[in-house]
Amino acid sequence: MRLVILPGLDGSGLLYRKFCAALPSHWQVHCFSYPTDLLSYSQLADVLEPQLPASPFLLLGESFGGPLAVELARRRAGQVLGLVLCCTFIENPMPWAPMLWQWLRRLEFSAARRNILLRYLLWGHDSPGLRSELEQALSQLPQASFVHRVEQVLALQRPESALALAMPVLYLQAQQDKLVFPHCAVSLQALLPQLQLCRFHCSHFLLQQHPEDAAQLLLHWCVNHEIRDAAPPGPSAKTASYPGSVFDKASSVQVSPAG
């Protein structure tokens, strides 16, 4: 099975080692890292689309990567076997935020402020090493890119009609998410009636806090929906040589800087 992961706001692709290690060893996992250019969602989709596998694959979009996953699933509907959406949205998840953001965007995204943000998002759900991994990933994101990506999220408008996607859709929801609230899943379910909702007792960083449970749920979902890779299993993907990568060869993950 081929799995393509579109990461969250950090865009580094550095936060999925444990999740991917919990998947079967023959799965080929391709995790994008986004270019730091100031691109819109549509422009980023244009960059990523030519790099998608030529054969059928599963597509997973986490947080910021969710709208990208929906758009790429629309463009490659004949190849996407199933769409997995994790702690994500299809419209601005915080409609009350733009006024506050006008003040926050002028602040330097310093290490101290990143730490405050992570403490808030992980409140009551911190785990050994997780905050340092998140800090490592966020520290590589330039201030201008961080600001621009947040503004792309805040500018998202709800589609006017149902999304014409026929493939199975799985939504993984964090019940203690302080960033993406339950109404985001409700919104998506209204646009994608086939969406199956599964809840986890955790913070926004679901795949990092429950990697084994999330991987097992994904496998059961694939079986239940008879999602099979049309191509025979090949050798596991190699980990790309990527500065600062937290992956090792046992994770069977390829991290590809896009662009």
C-alpha positions as CSV (number, residue, x, y, z in Angstrom):
1,M,0.0,0.0,0.0
2,R,1.2,3.5,-0.8
3,L,0.4,6.3,1.7
4,V,1.0,10.0,1.0
5,I,1.0,12.3,4.0
6,L,0.5,16.1,3.8
7,P,1.7,17.5,7.1
8,G,0.4,20.3,9.2
9,L,1.4,24.0,9.5
10,D,5.1,23.3,10.1
11,G,5.3,21.6,6.7
12,S,8.4,19.7,7.6
13,G,7.2,16.1,7.5
14,L,9.3,15.4,10.6
15,L,6.5,14.4,13.0
16,Y,5.4,11.0,11.7
17,R,8.1,8.6,12.6
18,K,6.1,6.7,15.3
19,F,2.9,6.6,13.3
20,C,4.7,5.3,10.2
21,A,6.7,2.7,12.2
22,A,3.3,1.3,13.4
23,L,2.2,0.6,9.8
24,P,3.0,-2.7,8.1
25,S,6.6,-2.8,7.0
26,H,5.7,-3.3,3.3
27,W,3.8,0.0,3.1
28,Q,5.5,2.7,1.1
29,V,5.0,6.0,2.9
30,H,5.7,9.3,1.1
31,C,5.6,12.3,3.4
32,F,5.9,15.7,1.8
33,S,7.7,18.7,3.2
34,Y,6.4,22.0,1.9
35,P,8.5,24.7,0.2
36,T,8.7,27.8,2.5
37,D,7.7,30.1,-0.4
38,L,4.6,32.2,0.3
39,L,2.1,30.1,-1.7
40,S,-1.6,29.9,-1.6
41,Y,-3.4,26.6,-1.1
42,S,-4.0,26.4,-4.8
43,Q,-0.4,27.2,-5.7
44,L,0.9,24.6,-3.2
45,A,-1.4,22.0,-4.7
46,D,0.1,22.9,-8.1
47,V,3.6,22.2,-6.7
48,L,2.7,18.9,-5.0
49,E,0.4,17.3,-7.6
50,P,3.1,16.4,-10.1
51,Q,5.0,14.6,-7.3
52,L,2.1,12.3,-6.3
53,P,2.5,8.6,-7.2
54,A,1.5,7.5,-10.6
55,S,-0.3,4.4,-9.1
56,P,-3.2,4.3,-6.7
57,F,-2.6,5.5,-3.1
58,L,-4.1,6.5,0.2
59,L,-4.0,10.3,1.0
60,L,-3.7,11.6,4.5
61,G,-4.0,15.3,5.3
62,E,-3.3,16.6,8.8
63,S,-4.4,20.0,10.1
64,F,-3.1,22.6,7.6
65,G,-2.7,19.7,5.1
66,G,-6.4,18.8,5.2
67,P,-7.6,21.3,2.6
68,L,-4.6,20.4,0.4
69,A,-5.6,16.7,0.7
70,V,-9.2,17.5,-0.3
71,E,-8.0,19.5,-3.3
72,L,-5.5,16.8,-4.5
73,A,-8.2,14.1,-4.0
74,R,-10.4,16.1,-6.3
75,R,-7.7,16.4,-8.9
76,R,-6.6,12.8,-8.7
77,A,-10.0,11.2,-7.9
78,G,-9.2,8.2,-10.0
79,Q,-6.1,7.3,-8.1
80,V,-6.9,8.1,-4.5
81,L,-8.1,4.9,-2.9
82,G,-9.2,6.6,0.3
83,L,-9.0,10.0,2.0
84,V,-7.9,10.4,5.6
85,L,-8.4,13.7,7.3
86,C,-6.8,14.3,10.8
87,C,-7.7,17.2,13.1
88,T,-8.4,19.4,10.1
89,F,-11.0,21.7,8.4
90,I,-12.4,22.8,5.1
91,E,-13.2,26.4,6.1
92,N,-11.6,28.9,8.6
93,P,-11.7,26.8,11.9
94,M,-11.6,30.0,14.0
95,P,-14.0,32.6,12.5
96,W,-13.4,34.7,15.6
97,A,-9.6,34.8,15.2
98,P,-8.9,37.4,12.4
99,M,-9.2,40.5,14.7
100,L,-6.9,38.9,17.3
101,W,-4.5,37.7,14.5
102,Q,-4.0,41.3,13.3
103,W,-2.2,41.9,16.6
104,L,-0.5,38.5,17.0
105,R,1.0,38.5,13.5
106,R,3.2,41.5,14.4
107,L,4.9,39.5,17.2
108,E,8.1,37.7,16.6
109,F,7.6,33.9,16.4
110,S,10.4,33.4,19.0
111,A,11.3,30.1,20.8
112,A,9.7,31.4,23.9
113,R,6.4,32.2,22.1
114,R,6.5,28.8,20.4
115,N,6.9,27.2,23.8
116,I,3.8,29.0,25.1
117,L,1.8,28.0,22.1
118,L,2.8,24.3,22.4
119,R,2.1,24.3,26.2
120,Y,-1.4,25.6,25.4
121,L,-2.0,23.1,22.6
122,L,-0.7,20.1,24.6
123,W,-2.4,21.2,27.9
124,G,-2.9,18.0,29.9
125,H,-1.6,15.7,27.1
126,D,2.1,16.4,27.0
127,S,4.3,13.3,26.6
128,P,8.1,12.7,26.8
129,G,9.9,14.1,23.9
130,L,6.8,15.3,22.0
131,R,7.2,19.0,22.8
132,S,10.9,19.0,21.7
133,E,10.0,17.3,18.4
134,L,7.3,19.9,17.8
135,E,9.7,22.7,18.7
136,Q,12.3,21.2,16.3
137,A,9.8,21.1,13.5
138,L,8.4,24.6,14.1
139,S,11.8,26.2,14.5
140,Q,12.7,25.4,10.9
141,L,9.7,27.4,9.6
142,P,10.6,31.0,8.7
143,Q,8.5,33.7,10.4
144,A,7.1,34.9,7.1
145,S,6.0,31.4,6.1
146,F,4.3,30.8,9.5
147,V,2.4,34.1,9.2
148,H,1.4,33.4,5.5
149,R,0.2,29.9,6.2
150,V,-2.0,31.0,9.2
151,E,-3.5,33.7,6.9
152,Q,-4.3,31.1,4.2
153,V,-6.2,29.1,6.9
154,L,-8.1,32.1,8.1
155,A,-9.0,33.0,4.5
156,L,-10.6,29.6,3.8
157,Q,-14.3,29.8,2.7
158,R,-16.8,27.0,3.1
159,P,-17.6,25.4,-0.3
160,E,-21.0,26.2,-1.6
161,S,-22.0,22.7,-2.5
162,A,-21.1,19.1,-1.5
163,L,-17.6,17.9,-2.5
164,A,-17.9,15.5,-5.4
165,L,-15.6,12.8,-4.0
166,A,-16.7,9.2,-4.2
167,M,-13.8,7.5,-2.3
168,P,-14.1,6.5,1.4
169,V,-13.3,9.2,3.8
170,L,-12.0,8.8,7.4
171,Y,-11.9,11.7,9.9
172,L,-9.7,11.4,13.0
173,Q,-10.8,13.9,15.6
174,A,-9.0,14.9,18.8
175,Q,-11.6,15.5,21.5
176,Q,-9.3,17.9,23.5
177,D,-8.2,19.8,20.4
178,K,-7.7,23.5,21.3
179,L,-7.1,24.5,17.7
180,V,-9.6,22.6,15.5
181,F,-13.0,22.3,17.2
182,P,-15.7,19.7,16.7
183,H,-17.7,21.9,14.3
184,C,-14.9,21.4,11.7
185,A,-15.7,17.7,11.5
186,V,-19.5,18.5,11.3
187,S,-18.8,20.9,8.4
188,L,-16.8,18.3,6.5
189,Q,-19.4,15.6,7.1
190,A,-22.1,17.8,5.6
191,L,-19.9,18.1,2.5
192,L,-18.8,14.5,2.4
193,P,-21.7,12.3,3.5
194,Q,-19.6,9.1,3.4
195,L,-17.2,10.5,6.0
196,Q,-16.6,8.2,9.0
197,L,-15.7,10.0,12.2
198,C,-13.5,8.4,14.8
199,R,-12.6,10.3,18.1
200,F,-9.5,10.1,20.2
201,H,-9.0,11.4,23.7
202,C,-6.0,13.6,23.0
203,S,-4.8,17.1,21.9
204,H,-4.4,18.4,18.4
205,F,-1.3,16.2,17.8
206,L,-3.3,13.0,17.5
207,L,-0.9,11.0,15.2
208,Q,2.0,11.9,17.5
209,Q,0.2,11.0,20.8
210,H,-1.6,7.8,19.6
211,P,0.5,6.6,16.7
212,E,-0.2,2.8,17.2
213,D,-3.9,3.2,17.7
214,A,-4.2,5.5,14.7
215,A,-2.3,3.1,12.5
216,Q,-4.4,0.1,13.7
217,L,-7.6,2.1,13.0
218,L,-6.4,3.0,9.5
219,L,-5.7,-0.7,8.8
220,H,-9.1,-1.8,10.0
221,W,-10.8,1.0,8.0
222,C,-8.9,-0.1,4.9
223,V,-10.1,-3.7,5.4
224,N,-13.7,-2.7,6.1
225,H,-13.8,-0.6,2.9
226,E,-11.9,-3.2,0.9
227,I,-9.2,-0.7,0.1
228,R,-6.4,-2.5,-1.6
229,D,-3.3,-1.4,-3.5
230,A,-3.7,-2.4,-7.1
231,A,0.1,-2.9,-7.4
232,P,1.9,-5.7,-5.7
233,P,3.9,-4.8,-2.6
234,G,7.3,-3.4,-3.4
235,P,10.3,-2.9,-1.1
236,S,9.8,-0.4,1.7
237,A,10.6,3.2,0.9
238,K,13.9,4.4,2.0
239,T,14.3,7.4,4.3
240,A,15.5,10.4,2.3
241,S,18.7,12.2,3.3
242,Y,17.1,15.2,5.0
243,P,18.9,17.6,7.3
244,G,17.5,17.4,10.8
245,S,15.3,14.4,10.1
246,V,14.0,12.5,13.1
247,F,13.3,9.4,11.0
248,D,15.5,6.3,10.8
249,K,15.6,3.5,8.3
250,A,13.2,1.3,10.3
251,S,10.4,3.9,9.9
252,S,10.1,3.1,6.1
253,V,9.3,6.7,5.4
254,Q,10.5,9.0,2.5
255,V,10.5,12.7,3.2
256,S,10.4,14.8,0.1
257,P,11.0,18.5,0.1
258,A,8.5,19.8,-2.5
259,G,9.4,22.2,-5.2
